[in-house]
Amino acid sequence: MFTKILIANRGEIAVRAVRTCRDIGITTVALYEPPDMTSLHVRLADECAVLDSPRGFLDQEAILALARAHEADAVYPGYGFQAGRASFARACAAAGITFIGPPATVLERLHQKQETLARAEAAGIPTVPRSAGSYGPDDFAALEAEAERLGDPLVVKSDWGGRGG
C-alpha cells in the first residue's frame, strides 16, 4: 500500500483520485499550474505543489522532482498528459517511484493501433470495421477509396501514438 501519491493531473480526474485516496487512508499531493491554484482538487488534497514549468503537465522532469520533494511513493497520471507515455512510466521506475498505470511495455504496444486491434480480434474481442492499412499525407485517393468502402460514419485517426506521443 502506498502512503503518499502525487496526482499528476487536474480537474475531475484529480478530484476523484483525491477522494478515493482519502477514503482508503492515502495522503495526496495535488499538482497545479498557477492559474489552477484555487481548483477543487488543490483544495481537497492533503498537500499541493505548483507545477511552474512552461511545459506544465507535459514536463516529466518537473513532475518527478516534485514527487521526490514531497516524498511520494507513487504518481497517478489519470488520463491524458503523462498517462500514455512509456517514457514517463520508465522515468518513474528509474526514480524509484511507482507509476500507477500500465507498464511501459504495454503503453508502447498500445501506441501501435493496427497491431493492438489485430491482437484484440485474435483474442475474440469485437472491433469496429477499419482499414487494414495506414495512409500518408499524399495518399488521398487511396484514403478516399477506403472511406468509400467502409461507409459512414467514418472516423479518421492517427495510426500511431496518441496523447502527443
Disulfide bonds with the S-S distance in Angstrom:
none
